[in-house]
């Protein structure tokens, strides 16, 4: 397993570089986040030993369990929904939270970060397709979250995140990625003080298309670690 994970990581990096070249970009402008949902710590450690520096988890409690078993010099990303009652734990564990979806959860995370004496980065999750099964702020509510972000001192909102509707054809995701990029460009004009620059979009099925459309962070699980376990 360690060798296969290392090979997977090398292959993904090559695909990231190729997608970046097609878009006239530098591969160094794309952060690869290895999402370890349901994966045992030893599998994740194989990727870390092969050079992976950014790890993502969907759940606060899973990150709490794994973090002590992995090297300390890692950048942890919460890529799943943040429940309000988990804000304190998230502030203590993570470096970047990708799933801000309301002024209220941003405020809770700000207070928790103050209590933990930590500074965090965050992204606003936007539900572009209006899917009932997914979290995220609607486009019409984005300004309200970004206005709240301007008052934060411990949490720095740096960009946007989205999860497009699942489709096995990655080209079907392109319009959603393009839309998120347009939203970011518009938000930068109206909320220039925030320094918005990050686009977290693209997973195993469609990360190359996401990079072509401007992704600065891609969240890769199965292509890196293999099929998920524990029935997930």
Secondary structure, 3 states (H helix, E strand, C coil): CHHHHHHHHHHHHHHHHHHHHHCCCCHHHCEEEEECCCCCHHHHHHHHHCCCCEEEECCHHHHHHHHCCCCCCCEEEECCCCCHHHHHHHHHHCCEEEEECCHHHHHHHHHHHHHHCCCEEEEEEECCCCCCCCCCECHHHHHHHHHHHCCCCCEEEEEEECCCCCCCCHHHHHHHHHHHHHHHHHHHHHCHHHCCCEEECCCCCCHHHHHHCCCCEEEECHHHHCCCCCCC
